[in-house]
Amino acid sequence: MRILVVEDDPVLADGLKVGLGLTGSTVDVVFTAADARAAMSATRFDAVVLDRMLPDGAGLDILADLRRQGDATPVLLLTALDETVDRIAGLDAGADDYLGKPFDLDELAARLRAIARRREGRAGPVLAVAGIVLDPATSVVTVAGKAVSLSRREFAVLAALMEWPGAIRSRTELEDRLYGWQEEVESNAVEVHIHNLRTKVGRAAIETVRGLGYRLRTEP
């Protein structure tokens, strides 16, 4: 997933970036409400982790603005304000989930996977297409029942293709899933990952649509 973390505590923000990155996600971090608004207007995120209290505004105001604009990006509120009345206010403002501080990182990651899954309209947590099975929770991929080893970015590309099997994903879309703002994107990065994936999951599994991008075949 491409995740935006809006958190003004630099230590916690860095921990979230590293921890969620280890689960295969690409994580961008901002520390202010202004930067959060700028980021969300410029980039599509699969989920947002949003602190309620920021130095230049309230997280609930950002959330309310998103929903007024019709933006359905999943938002998880992460905050020290964890009384029942606070949780009700956050959920009624349009949050998809609410987690109080302190929190368990594994639980946070699981909640993010759940809200992203609901947005995609999937009932189950595991992606399965044409003999390829991908489990986002464990980062395990099997092909015809046999486990294959993928790098973090290969896993991210495959997950992006499997979320919408048969749909074309452009090179830019895949780059957005792979790299954060401060990471340099090599000109042929996506092509290299696609080549490696074909070697591991089957050359016919991923189709190149010339001039448009790539798609995962829905039949073996």
PESUL-V732478 format. One record per pair of residues at least 6 apart in sequence whose C-alpha atoms are under 8 Angstrom apart, sorted by the first residue. I is the first residue (numbers start at 1). J is the second residue. Records with the same first field share a line. If there is no record, write none. Layout:
I=J + J
This chain:
1=24 + 25 + 26 + 45 + 46 + 47 + 156 + 177
2=25 + 26 + 27 + 28 + 45 + 46 + 47 + 176 + 177 + 178
3=25 + 26 + 27 + 28 + 45 + 46 + 47 + 48 + 49
4=27 + 28 + 29 + 30 + 45 + 47 + 48 + 49
5=13 + 16 + 17 + 27 + 28 + 29 + 30 + 48 + 49 + 50
6=13 + 29 + 30 + 31 + 32 + 33 + 36 + 48 + 49 + 50 + 51
7=13 + 29 + 30 + 31 + 32 + 50 + 51 + 54
8=30 + 31 + 32 + 51 + 54 + 55
9=31
10=31
13=29
14=29
16=105
17=27 + 28 + 29
19=105
20=26 + 27 + 105 + 109
21=27
23=109 + 137 + 139
24=139 + 152 + 153 + 155 + 156
25=156 + 177
26=177 + 178 + 179 + 180
27=180
28=180 + 181
30=36
31=54
32=54 + 55 + 56 + 57
33=54 + 55 + 56 + 57 + 58 + 59 + 62
34=56
37=62
45=73
46=73 + 74 + 116
47=73 + 74 + 75 + 76 + 112 + 115 + 116
48=73 + 74 + 75 + 76
49=75 + 76 + 77 + 78
50=59 + 75 + 76 + 77 + 78
51=59 + 77 + 78 + 79
52=58 + 59 + 60 + 77 + 78 + 79 + 81
53=59 + 79
60=90 + 93
63=75 + 93 + 94 + 95
64=93 + 94
66=72
67=94
74=95 + 96 + 115 + 116 + 119
75=95 + 96 + 97
76=95 + 96 + 97 + 98 + 99 + 112
77=90 + 95 + 97 + 98 + 99
78=98 + 99 + 100 + 101
79=99 + 100 + 101
80=100 + 101 + 102
81=87 + 100 + 101
82=99 + 100 + 101
87=98
90=98
91=97 + 98
96=115
97=111 + 115
99=108
110=137
113=136 + 137
114=125
117=123 + 124 + 125
120=163
125=135 + 136 + 137
126=133 + 134 + 135 + 136
127=133 + 134 + 135 + 159 + 162 + 163
128=134 + 162
129=162 + 165 + 218 + 219
130=217 + 218 + 219 + 220
131=143 + 144 + 145 + 220
132=141 + 142 + 143 + 144 + 201
133=141 + 142 + 143
134=140 + 141 + 142 + 159
135=141
139=155
140=147 + 148 + 149
141=147 + 148 + 149 + 150
142=148
143=201
148=200 + 201
149=200
150=197
153=178 + 193
154=193 + 194 + 196 + 197
156=177 + 178
157=174 + 177 + 178 + 193 + 194
158=197
160=169 + 174 + 177
161=167 + 169 + 214 + 215 + 216
162=216
165=215 + 216 + 217 + 218
166=215 + 216 + 217 + 218
167=215 + 216
168=209 + 212 + 213 + 214 + 215 + 216
169=212 + 213 + 214 + 215
170=212 + 213 + 214
171=190 + 212 + 213 + 214
174=190
175=185 + 190
179=185
194=206
197=203
198=204 + 205 + 206
204=217 + 220
205=216 + 217 + 220
206=214 + 215 + 216 + 217
207=214 + 215 + 216 + 217
208=214 + 215
209=215
